[in-house]
């Protein structure tokens, strides 16, 4: 499992996997193997599906959250860097110790229905390992290449 980057009331969404045990910045510092503050790509993607594309939030709250995520600039070198021109990306990044880099996005391709993409990574090298935005972008490019 990987460090959770977004505070989500997972139990209310039926998410039995995601955990939020600490606050920023401590939640980004859990060592590998520590289950605190964790989720999986599948679990967090399902949460985003419900929050942004589903009915977990009232429409006005869903619109506000979507707007915040679309205007987010921290993911410019991650999933958004790989998206073809004209696609809309609404994402939330996460970065932590031990080389952790995550990006969770709702992607609106021009010729396809929206999709939810959760890319979570960590690197070897211990506590000070550098996170890699390029690794996230490379994974997204591979996924997007199957759609265009």
Secondary structure, 3 states (H helix, E strand, C coil): CEECCCCCCHHHHCCCCCCCCCCCCHHHCCCCCCCCCEECHHHHHHHHHHHHHCCCCCHHHHHHHHHHHHHCCCCCCCHHHHCCCCCEEEEEEEEECCCEEEEEEEEECCCCCCEEEEEEECCCCCCCCCCCHHHHHHHHHHHHHCCC
